[in-house]
Amino acid sequence: MSTLDATRAELALVVLYLNKAEARDKICRAIQYGSKFLSNGQPGTAQNVDKSTSLARKVFRIFKFVNDLHGLISPVPQGTPLPLVLLGKSKNALLSTFLFLDQIVWLGRSGIYKNKERAELLGRISLFCWMGSSICTTLVEVGELGRLSASISKLEKELKNTDKHECRMSNTVRSSKSQMKGH
């Protein structure tokens, strides 16, 4: 493969990545938080970049709440414990609510929605939904780690028992062979 072919392949991957709204959102997030860090809360260019990037990122989330609505009504894998199911569905409901309300916040900040007080209230409510979603996600992940740990422990015990059983079997076979040679 020539250098030009390799470069074309790598550029094709970059193009595929940049064609996704989530990828552009992640790039904007890096710009937003980088400028927030640089501004250190002080007015100036960096703070203006932070504010405008924050507003621009909200456009990438338009109708994204549908994804979590779909997750909310989708069936869960069999064998998933009820607490994890409830936490997962709560996460979907809270995140979907956050993303929906965030669109109203964007409409208020862009001047389309005129009731500024209501938009600010919905913004605070949406942040609580996001916080609740994050807590549910953390608890689900911890629960899944616990399930994986228990499964690994169970497999290790089964392997140890299998190894002991095989070891006894091979010792029995060896002793049988040596007894046969002795006869």
Secondary structure, 3 states (H helix, E strand, C coil): CCHHHHHHHHHHHHHHHHCCHHHHHHHHHHHHHHHHHHHCCCCCHHHHHHHHHHHHHHHHCCCCHHHHHHHHHCCCCCCCCHHHHHHHHHHHHHHHHHHHHHHHHHHHHCCCCCCHHHHHHHHHHHHHHHHHHHHHHHHHHHHHHHHHHHHHHHHHHHHHHHHHHHHHHHHHHHHHHHHHHHC
